[in-house]
Amino acid sequence: MNNQSIDWQRVEALFGADVLAYLRDRRVGIVGLGSGGGFVALSLAMSGVGHFVLIDDDVLSPANVVRHAADLRDVGRPKVQAVADLLRQRNPQVDVRTVIGRVEEHVALLANVDIVIAGVDGEQAKYAINQACLERGRVAVYAGVYERGQGGDVCIIYPDKGPCYACWAEQVRANMTEAPAEELDYGMIGPDGTLAAEPGLWLDVVRVAAVQADVALGHLLAPTGQRQALPANTVILANTYLEIFEGQTALPYTAEWITVERNPQCLVCGSRWADNAPQAFSLQDLAAQGNVTIEEDDDEL
């Protein structure tokens, strides 16, 4: 382990000593440490966040290296361990808890973090994160990358306002999959709304992941007055010319903010619950209503 101290002078000059000290006490939970989740973890650690809980059940393969912050030296190692070492190399004082396993087996750990980063694409894992965050009152930031890295989306889900991930995905992903291919080419998104792995450059992935990291950082900084409120809960990003809406093509490196409203009939967060408290609802219940197809894999960004 590198015992050299880190010079935080430039970050401190931006935020101030008190805010930097505040960030050192923040705890971030990241589920999925692939190309997106690993980049988010590294970016937040380099921004001053001091505590992390990393959850992933996968190991780094040679195919991952061209789209991951880790390299060939980490092939065969659990991704959580590879990323944890990267964070410690950036800041030897960072506190990192690594968990090798699926989030469904470790949802209790999300109760002790300030924000959750969803770095997985499998709907089963995302619904488990959604349910855990609602029950524990935790804000979560989700992201997805479109076919061949043409663009992506990032949304922030609050447990006490707006949609939960279930009704967000029902509206956003359904609109994407139903759009004609010549009008909206989100080919990474399958019929169930799952973003499957597709060819693409790490450059394209990390443009989306950088926004996910910054949205999370903005939420952490909100009590300090360092960041302004976001204009909406969802941003759609274009890495190339991308028809986000019919007849409206976004230019490369531009973004469109949209507000996704809560679905009153959502099985997870709908107003049918008299006390407005999130109830335990299984994935099988959701699948029975046609809102999600259960898969075994939780492919990462």
NUFIDREN-513942 format. One record per residue (C-alpha): residue number from 1; x, y, z. Coordinates in nm, 2 decimals, padded with zeros to 4 digits. Layout:
<vodos>
[NUM, [X, Y, Z]]
...
</vodos>
This chain:
<vodos>
[1, [00.00, 00.00, 00.00]]
[2, [00.12, 00.35, -00.09]]
[3, [00.18, 00.54, 00.23]]
[4, [00.22, 00.88, 00.06]]
[5, [-00.03, 01.15, 00.18]]
[6, [-00.27, 01.30, -00.07]]
[7, [-00.27, 01.67, -00.14]]
[8, [-00.64, 01.79, -00.14]]
[9, [-00.55, 02.15, -00.19]]
[10, [-00.74, 02.20, -00.51]]
[11, [-01.05, 02.02, -00.40]]
[12, [-01.04, 02.22, -00.07]]
[13, [-01.00, 02.54, -00.27]]
[14, [-01.32, 02.45, -00.46]]
[15, [-01.54, 02.33, -00.17]]
[16, [-01.37, 02.48, 00.14]]
[17, [-01.22, 02.29, 00.43]]
[18, [-01.55, 02.23, 00.61]]
[19, [-01.73, 02.09, 00.30]]
[20, [-01.43, 01.86, 00.23]]
[21, [-01.44, 01.74, 00.59]]
[22, [-01.82, 01.68, 00.54]]
[23, [-01.76, 01.47, 00.23]]
[24, [-01.50, 01.26, 00.41]]
[25, [-01.78, 01.15, 00.65]]
[26, [-02.02, 01.06, 00.37]]
[27, [-02.09, 00.69, 00.29]]
[28, [-02.18, 00.57, -00.06]]
[29, [-02.31, 00.23, -00.15]]
[30, [-02.23, 00.11, -00.50]]
[31, [-02.40, -00.20, -00.64]]
[32, [-02.22, -00.33, -00.95]]
[33, [-01.85, -00.25, -01.01]]
[34, [-01.83, -00.28, -01.38]]
[35, [-01.72, -00.02, -01.63]]
[36, [-01.98, 00.23, -01.50]]
[37, [-01.99, 00.15, -01.13]]
[38, [-01.61, 00.13, -01.10]]
[39, [-01.58, 00.47, -01.27]]
[40, [-01.84, 00.62, -01.03]]
[41, [-01.66, 00.49, -00.73]]
[42, [-01.33, 00.62, -00.84]]
[43, [-01.47, 00.96, -00.93]]
[44, [-01.64, 01.00, -00.59]]
[45, [-01.33, 00.90, -00.40]]
[46, [-01.13, 01.16, -00.60]]
[47, [-01.39, 01.42, -00.51]]
[48, [-01.34, 01.37, -00.14]]
[49, [-01.60, 01.10, -00.04]]
[50, [-01.45, 00.90, 00.24]]
[51, [-01.65, 00.58, 00.29]]
[52, [-01.78, 00.32, 00.04]]
[53, [-01.97, -00.01, 00.05]]
[54, [-01.90, -00.20, -00.27]]
[55, [-02.13, -00.49, -00.37]]
[56, [-02.07, -00.72, -00.67]]
[57, [-02.05, -01.10, -00.73]]
[58, [-01.84, -01.09, -01.05]]
[59, [-01.47, -01.12, -01.13]]
[60, [-01.27, -00.91, -01.38]]
[61, [-01.23, -01.09, -01.71]]
[62, [-00.99, -01.01, -02.00]]
[63, [-01.29, -00.88, -02.20]]
[64, [-01.37, -00.63, -01.92]]
[65, [-01.03, -00.46, -01.93]]
[66, [-01.09, -00.24, -02.23]]
[67, [-01.40, -00.09, -02.05]]
[68, [-01.29, -00.08, -01.69]]
[69, [-01.08, 00.13, -01.46]]
[70, [-00.89, -00.19, -01.35]]
[71, [-00.64, -00.35, -01.58]]
[72, [-00.47, -00.69, -01.67]]
[73, [-00.31, -00.71, -01.32]]
[74, [-00.66, -00.76, -01.18]]
[75, [-00.80, -01.02, -01.42]]
[76, [-00.95, -01.31, -01.22]]
[77, [-01.00, -01.10, -00.91]]
[78, [-01.34, -00.99, -00.77]]
[79, [-01.43, -00.65, -00.91]]
[80, [-01.50, -00.51, -00.57]]
[81, [-01.15, -00.59, -00.46]]
[82, [-00.99, -00.45, -00.77]]
[83, [-01.19, -00.12, -00.74]]
[84, [-01.12, -00.10, -00.36]]
[85, [-00.75, -00.11, -00.43]]
[86, [-00.79, 00.16, -00.69]]
[87, [-00.97, 00.38, -00.44]]
[88, [-00.70, 00.32, -00.18]]
[89, [-00.43, 00.41, -00.43]]
[90, [-00.61, 00.75, -00.48]]
[91, [-00.66, 00.80, -00.11]]
[92, [-00.49, 00.57, 00.14]]
[93, [-00.73, 00.70, 00.41]]
[94, [-01.05, 00.60, 00.23]]
[95, [-01.27, 00.34, 00.41]]
[96, [-01.39, 00.07, 00.18]]
[97, [-01.61, -00.23, 00.27]]
[98, [-01.61, -00.50, -00.01]]
[99, [-01.90, -00.75, -00.04]]
[100, [-01.87, -01.03, -00.29]]
[101, [-02.22, -01.13, -00.36]]
[102, [-02.55, -01.03, -00.51]]
[103, [-02.73, -00.73, -00.37]]
[104, [-03.04, -00.94, -00.29]]
[105, [-02.84, -01.11, -00.02]]
[106, [-02.70, -00.79, 00.13]]
[107, [-02.98, -00.53, 00.11]]
[108, [-02.95, -00.46, 00.48]]
[109, [-02.61, -00.28, 00.41]]
[110, [-02.79, -00.01, 00.22]]
[111, [-02.95, 00.12, 00.54]]
[112, [-02.61, 00.26, 00.65]]
[113, [-02.52, 00.47, 00.34]]
[114, [-02.61, 00.82, 00.24]]
[115, [-02.68, 00.74, -00.12]]
[116, [-02.69, 00.43, -00.34]]
[117, [-02.54, 00.40, -00.69]]
[118, [-02.70, 00.13, -00.91]]
[119, [-02.43, 00.01, -01.15]]
[120, [-02.62, -00.30, -01.27]]
[121, [-02.85, -00.34, -01.57]]
[122, [-03.04, -00.65, -01.46]]
[123, [-03.40, -00.56, -01.36]]
[124, [-03.40, -00.81, -01.07]]
[125, [-03.11, -00.63, -00.90]]
[126, [-03.25, -00.29, -00.98]]
[127, [-03.59, -00.38, -00.83]]
[128, [-03.42, -00.52, -00.52]]
[129, [-03.22, -00.19, -00.49]]
[130, [-03.54, 00.00, -00.54]]
[131, [-03.73, -00.19, -00.27]]
[132, [-03.44, -00.17, -00.02]]
[133, [-03.40, 00.21, -00.07]]
[134, [-03.77, 00.28, -00.03]]
[135, [-03.79, 00.07, 00.29]]
[136, [-03.48, 00.24, 00.43]]
[137, [-03.54, 00.59, 00.30]]
[138, [-03.23, 00.61, 00.08]]
[139, [-03.19, 00.81, -00.24]]
[140, [-03.06, 00.61, -00.54]]
[141, [-02.91, 00.71, -00.87]]
[142, [-02.96, 00.47, -01.17]]
[143, [-02.79, 00.49, -01.51]]
[144, [-02.81, 00.30, -01.84]]
[145, [-02.61, 00.31, -02.16]]
[146, [-02.78, 00.27, -02.50]]
[147, [-02.68, 00.05, -02.80]]
[148, [-02.32, 00.09, -02.90]]
[149, [-02.27, 00.38, -02.66]]
[150, [-02.50, 00.62, -02.86]]
[151, [-02.62, 00.78, -02.54]]
[152, [-02.76, 00.69, -02.20]]
[153, [-02.98, 00.81, -01.92]]
[154, [-02.94, 00.89, -01.55]]
[155, [-03.22, 00.93, -01.30]]
[156, [-03.23, 01.01, -00.93]]
[157, [-03.50, 00.84, -00.73]]
[158, [-03.61, 00.99, -00.39]]
[159, [-03.79, 00.77, -00.14]]
[160, [-04.03, 01.04, -00.03]]
[161, [-04.12, 01.21, -00.36]]
[162, [-04.15, 01.14, -00.73]]
[163, [-04.15, 00.80, -00.88]]
[164, [-03.98, 00.49, -00.75]]
[165, [-03.76, 00.30, -00.99]]
[166, [-04.04, 00.06, -01.07]]
[167, [-04.28, 00.32, -01.20]]
[168, [-03.99, 00.52, -01.36]]
[169, [-03.88, 00.22, -01.56]]
[170, [-04.24, 00.13, -01.65]]
[171, [-04.28, 00.47, -01.82]]
[172, [-03.93, 00.54, -01.96]]
[173, [-03.82, 00.19, -02.07]]
[174, [-04.16, 00.11, -02.21]]
[175, [-04.16, 00.42, -02.43]]
[176, [-03.81, 00.33, -02.56]]
[177, [-03.89, -00.03, -02.64]]
[178, [-04.21, 00.06, -02.82]]
[179, [-04.06, 00.32, -03.04]]
[180, [-03.99, 00.22, -03.40]]
[181, [-03.63, 00.14, -03.47]]
[182, [-03.60, 00.41, -03.74]]
[183, [-03.72, 00.67, -03.49]]
[184, [-03.55, 00.57, -03.17]]
[185, [-03.27, 00.31, -03.18]]
[186, [-03.23, 00.19, -02.82]]
[187, [-03.12, -00.16, -02.93]]
[188, [-02.95, -00.24, -02.60]]
[189, [-03.29, -00.23, -02.43]]
[190, [-03.47, -00.57, -02.44]]
[191, [-03.85, -00.63, -02.44]]
[192, [-03.84, -00.64, -02.06]]
[193, [-03.66, -00.31, -02.03]]
[194, [-03.32, -00.47, -01.94]]
[195, [-03.01, -00.30, -02.09]]
[196, [-02.80, -00.59, -02.23]]
[197, [-02.43, -00.57, -02.29]]
[198, [-02.34, -00.43, -02.63]]
[199, [-02.02, -00.33, -02.81]]
[200, [-01.91, 00.02, -02.72]]
[201, [-01.62, 00.22, -02.60]]
[202, [-01.54, 00.30, -02.24]]
[203, [-01.54, 00.66, -02.35]]
[204, [-01.91, 00.63, -02.42]]
[205, [-01.98, 00.45, -02.09]]
[206, [-01.80, 00.69, -01.87]]
[207, [-01.97, 01.00, -02.02]]
[208, [-02.29, 00.86, -01.88]]
[209, [-02.12, 00.73, -01.56]]
[210, [-01.96, 01.08, -01.50]]
[211, [-02.31, 01.23, -01.49]]
[212, [-02.43, 00.96, -01.26]]
[213, [-02.13, 01.03, -01.03]]
[214, [-02.19, 01.41, -01.04]]
[215, [-02.57, 01.37, -00.97]]
[216, [-02.48, 01.16, -00.67]]
[217, [-02.21, 01.41, -00.56]]
[218, [-02.46, 01.69, -00.60]]
[219, [-02.71, 01.52, -00.37]]
[220, [-02.44, 01.46, -00.11]]
[221, [-02.34, 01.83, -00.13]]
[222, [-02.70, 01.96, -00.11]]
[223, [-02.70, 02.03, 00.26]]
[224, [-02.38, 02.24, 00.22]]
[225, [-02.53, 02.48, -00.04]]
[226, [-02.25, 02.39, -00.29]]
[227, [-02.49, 02.27, -00.56]]
[228, [-02.81, 02.40, -00.72]]
[229, [-03.12, 02.18, -00.74]]
[230, [-03.15, 01.97, -01.06]]
[231, [-03.41, 02.08, -01.32]]
[232, [-03.57, 01.73, -01.33]]
[233, [-03.52, 01.38, -01.21]]
[234, [-03.40, 01.23, -01.54]]
[235, [-03.15, 01.33, -01.80]]
[236, [-03.11, 01.17, -02.14]]
[237, [-02.76, 01.20, -02.28]]
[238, [-02.65, 01.19, -02.65]]
[239, [-02.30, 01.08, -02.73]]
[240, [-02.38, 01.11, -03.10]]
[241, [-02.67, 01.23, -03.31]]
[242, [-02.97, 01.07, -03.13]]
[243, [-03.34, 01.10, -03.18]]
[244, [-03.46, 01.12, -02.82]]
[245, [-03.81, 01.23, -02.91]]
[246, [-03.99, 01.18, -03.24]]
[247, [-03.87, 01.45, -03.48]]
[248, [-03.63, 01.59, -03.23]]
[249, [-03.26, 01.49, -03.28]]
[250, [-03.01, 01.57, -03.01]]
[251, [-02.67, 01.68, -03.12]]
[252, [-02.36, 01.50, -03.00]]
[253, [-02.27, 01.57, -02.63]]
[254, [-02.60, 01.74, -02.55]]
[255, [-02.86, 01.64, -02.30]]
[256, [-03.24, 01.66, -02.25]]
[257, [-03.39, 01.68, -01.90]]
[258, [-03.73, 01.53, -01.84]]
[259, [-03.95, 01.48, -01.53]]
[260, [-04.10, 01.14, -01.48]]
[261, [-04.40, 01.14, -01.25]]
[262, [-04.49, 00.88, -00.99]]
[263, [-04.75, 00.63, -01.11]]
[264, [-05.03, 00.63, -00.86]]
[265, [-05.11, 00.27, -00.95]]
[266, [-04.75, 00.15, -00.91]]
[267, [-04.74, -00.18, -00.71]]
[268, [-04.43, -00.06, -00.52]]
[269, [-04.50, 00.31, -00.43]]
[270, [-04.86, 00.37, -00.55]]
[271, [-05.11, 00.58, -00.35]]
[272, [-05.31, 00.26, -00.28]]
[273, [-05.11, 00.23, 00.04]]
[274, [-05.30, 00.44, 00.29]]
[275, [-05.01, 00.52, 00.50]]
[276, [-04.78, 00.60, 00.20]]
[277, [-04.52, 00.36, 00.33]]
[278, [-04.35, 00.13, 00.08]]
[279, [-04.47, -00.23, 00.12]]
[280, [-04.28, -00.55, 00.07]]
[281, [-04.37, -00.66, -00.28]]
[282, [-04.20, -00.95, -00.45]]
[283, [-04.06, -00.96, -00.80]]
[284, [-04.30, -01.24, -00.87]]
[285, [-04.59, -01.00, -00.79]]
[286, [-04.45, -00.74, -01.03]]
[287, [-04.40, -01.00, -01.30]]
[288, [-04.75, -01.12, -01.26]]
[289, [-04.87, -00.76, -01.34]]
[290, [-04.65, -00.75, -01.65]]
[291, [-04.42, -00.48, -01.51]]
[292, [-04.10, -00.68, -01.51]]
[293, [-03.95, -01.00, -01.65]]
[294, [-03.73, -01.17, -01.40]]
[295, [-03.38, -01.27, -01.52]]
[296, [-03.10, -01.44, -01.34]]
[297, [-02.82, -01.21, -01.47]]
[298, [-02.74, -00.86, -01.36]]
[299, [-02.52, -00.73, -01.63]]
[300, [-02.33, -00.42, -01.54]]
[301, [-02.28, -00.09, -01.73]]
</vodos>
